[in-house]
């Protein structure tokens, strides 16, 4: 079997953590340098797809839906959102690491079908928290996949997204009939209750990493 080869590196702003982009034939992997596990693998994107599909199916009938995605990753959530929405949709992806956008415009883009080539998609280089704090109320769906879940793994600043202040900012950014969706590697009852205390209706959904019935169990929180 062919071995993974490193084809790119990047440093996460603010903490110096280094990301490695690896490729083996048509398979891609993103890892944190110095660790053995993977952050992402292009063969395991079922839950990233579900993050977009579960939320966007709720707003697809709205005229000119606006979607904000926190975290570009390998582009699968963006691709699934674009697939679920019509031609009048606009999807903005906030990505903290500039190299991740470059990877998706290069070799990595083939994994998800080059969603950044779609004219409905745009990228904001910066922390999605910046956009949430602006709170303009124009987002029909906000999809957040910025870390391993409510307990941050790659960057402690990400914890704000899941805090009461971060939830309040996301609510302020939503349109009246909008929906929030959060991705997590696993369940966390405390976060479910935090969303409810914010006055939101909440539905935690268990999804699989590979495809329905296969792969690790991840969680998508839908809140509205």
Secondary structure, DSSP 8 states (H G I E B T S, - for coil): ----EEEEEEE-TTT--EEEEEEETTEEEEEETT-SSEEEETT--HHHHHHHHHHHTTTTTSTT-EEEEE--TTSHHHHHHHHHS-TT-EEEEEES-HHHHHHHHTGGGGTTT-GGGSTTEEEEES-HHHHHHH--S-EEEEEE-SSSSSS-SS-GGGGGGGSHHHHHHHHHHEEEEEEEEEEESS--HHHHHHHHHTT--EEEEEEESSBTTBS-EEEEEEE-
